[in-house]
Amino acid sequence: MALTALLSPTKFFARTKARLGKANWEFWIGNFFIVFSTVLGVYLAAHAALETAIQFESVRADRDSYYIRASLRNELNYNINVYEEIINNYRKGGARYNKNSQWSNHPEYLVWDSLKSSPALLTTPPEILAGVTSFYKYSELVIEKLNKRGPSNDTIYIANKFDERINEFKKTTMVLLDKNLTTLKQELIENEIELQ
């Protein structure tokens, strides 16, 4: 008899109604929609908050990347000026060469060293990283060689080759870095982020 009561919808509803007393089906349906809409509302609000948080984090990361790349560009410009000063001093050579004034300005690598441990390193295009790495390695070798001796035919030759390398670096990696900074700055402006 219990099985027939379960299989018969009319008897099932009659028994359920009897158990619930004078329950109003409208009340239960209304509560069902209230619970459903509450759950749906919480889900949609959480989803919107998550999207906003992800977008905020992305824009913040882009802003930080912009600043560190702009600082790297400034450091590269400073170092290139120092290298060119050293090259010119070697080209003058002879009696006008002064070893003490030769090394009055030293290259700085603070930003480059900081970038190595920064999350912005992973967002920097690989062509830029490879170009800067190669340029700095080459520069360190040249500076080490030039630091040991004064002007001579071989050091002037090294200085001239270094000057060619600097010019090539300006035309390739520095142009890529400038384009990347321009693009990144435009994206940040579109997201209404003020840059200093």
Secondary structure, DSSP 8 states (H G I E B T S, - for coil): -HHHHHH-HHHHHHHHHHHH-S--HHHHHHHHHHHHHHHHHHHHHHHHHHHHHHHHHHHHHHHHHHHHHHHHHHHHHHHHHHHHHHHHHHHH-GGG--HHHHTSS----HHHHHHTTSGGGGGS-HHHHHHHHHHHHHHHHHHHHHHH--S-HHHHHHHHHHHHHHHHHHHTHHHHHHHHHHHHHHHHHHTT----
